Amino acid sequence: TKNDLIKNKLKKENIFLNYDGVNLTEINKSKPSKEKFDLIFVGRLNHQKNTSLLIKTTNLLKKQFPKIKVCIIGDGPERKQLKDLTKNLNLTKNITFKGFMKNKAEVYGLMKSSKIFVLPSILEGFGIVVVEANACSLPVIVIDNKWNASKELIQENKNGLISKNNPQQLTQKITTLLTNKSLIKKMNTESKELAKQFDWDKIANDL
């Protein structure tokens, strides 16, 4: 929106851009879940979230990681369709559907017990869940798409990676992290550090 305004001859210095924030205190208090996952997704199960891409990618990842575990949290109009796809690809032992979870602390706990957050959305106005995942020390993989604002939150190889909208490249990106413990450890630290700039206290002070 800021770029569009500048293109329409508004002076750059007259535009103040402020972001959404997260409650870092609440996130830091949450304890990791006893359930462990390799990949996790949190969001509404609808067309723009593109969750089927994660399922198709899991199918490819299974060849190298037969015991890969994926957690999908959320509900929406595509839930049945996604569960059917999971069944058809014989991934019911690999993918767990948690449905909608009201307790945020439990969601953060599951994030903290996972290795990578995958947000396959093709459309995001911001992507608050990216910041929440980073605050849980998780690197995030997002999709490179014109209407996906969440990619603006990613600094490559620091707090996440950006993938093309296809299972092949997403598989490559996930494999890079799952097979490189030192890289993922470095990104765990940097992700948490970068999330600090979105703490509500800082956002409110900026405003």
Secondary structure as GFF3:
##gff-version 3
##sequence-region A 1 207
A	DSSP	alpha_helix	2	7	.	.	.	ID=ss1
A	DSSP	three_ten_helix	12	14	.	.	.	ID=ss2
A	DSSP	alpha_helix	24	29	.	.	.	ID=ss3
A	DSSP	beta_strand	37	42	.	.	.	ID=ss4
A	DSSP	three_ten_helix	47	49	.	.	.	ID=ss5
A	DSSP	alpha_helix	51	64	.	.	.	ID=ss6
A	DSSP	beta_strand	70	73	.	.	.	ID=ss7
A	DSSP	alpha_helix	79	88	.	.	.	ID=ss8
A	DSSP	beta_strand	95	99	.	.	.	ID=ss9
A	DSSP	alpha_helix	104	112	.	.	.	ID=ss10
A	DSSP	beta_strand	114	119	.	.	.	ID=ss11
A	DSSP	alpha_helix	128	135	.	.	.	ID=ss12
A	DSSP	beta_strand	140	143	.	.	.	ID=ss13
A	DSSP	three_ten_helix	149	153	.	.	.	ID=ss14
A	DSSP	beta_strand	160	163	.	.	.	ID=ss15
A	DSSP	alpha_helix	167	178	.	.	.	ID=ss16
A	DSSP	alpha_helix	181	195	.	.	.	ID=ss17
A	DSSP	three_ten_helix	196	198	.	.	.	ID=ss18
A	DSSP	alpha_helix	200	206	.	.	.	ID=ss19
###
